[in-house]
Amino acid sequence: GSSTQDQSIPTPPQGFVGREIDMYKVLNLILDKRFVSLVGPTGIGRGSLASALCHYINDRKSTMTKIETIYYVRARQKRGNDGMASIITPLYEQLKGGKNQAGNLPRDMDDIFQGIFSALSTAKALVVFDRVEVMDGTEEAQEFPLFLSTLFRETRNVRVLMTACKPLGRSSLGGVGEDIYKLGKLSFKSSTQLFLFLCPHVHTTEERRRLLELLVPPIDPAQARLCCDDEDLNERSQEIIAFIGGGVPSRIFNTAYDTSIEQFEDFIQRFSS
């Protein structure tokens, strides 16, 4: 079976398209730096990109000399009295072999911290903290920068990828700077590809190909590459983008599944002439 850390990596969503360049850039940042913040508004696909990147690294561990292990922690809403329940406690449990193996948590926060630092002291690991904004306004949010500072001081080869709505904004954490990558909307072509992939009214690969060429004509490749909020998009492209979700992956997902067959046929007919 797979290891505990492998099991912690979420499966990338269906139709993960249009983020190849972003993934390549974030990967290079991670391999070159120790702390990378992947930031953007809710629904833009931060978590999807992070999970896809982790699977990419996992599949190439034999050539990734700087990363041997991945620990993926998706922040969860705090429950009970555990002030570290969103991110720190789940990481501690992973490092101890899973929640069932971890046993009773230490009562003292410093003991949890030290347990993590000790387990990671010699590890060549990537630790992913996904959806850090869940901690906003909590005790854990105040402790998190201190935790990272100590983590970077106590380890030599641990790298951290954080996804959040905004960066931490600290100039240095244990002597390590924060490198920020801002994730934007999908391109016109990628948005359309995602919509057609998800839409239940499109049934075959050939039909998707035909409709993509209809909506995003190959005779204008420059238009296809434009971001969905680019002012150089023509009026036709803007109308298509507005209908399918505005370049935001979560909105495209919702639109694809909420569009009735009548609405879909009317949409295609409108741009067929």
Secondary structure by P-SEA (a helix, b strand, c coil): cccccccccccccccccccaaaaaaaaaaaacccbbbbcccccccaaaaaaaaaaaaaacccccccccbbbbbccccccccccccccaaaaaaaaaccccccccccccaaaaaaaaaaaacccbbbbbbcccccccccccccaaaaaaaaaaaacccbbbbbbccccccccccccbbbbbbbbbbbcaaaaaaaaaaaccccccaaaaaaaaaaacccccccccccccccccccaaaaaaaaaaccccaaaaaaaaaaccaaaaaaaaaaacc
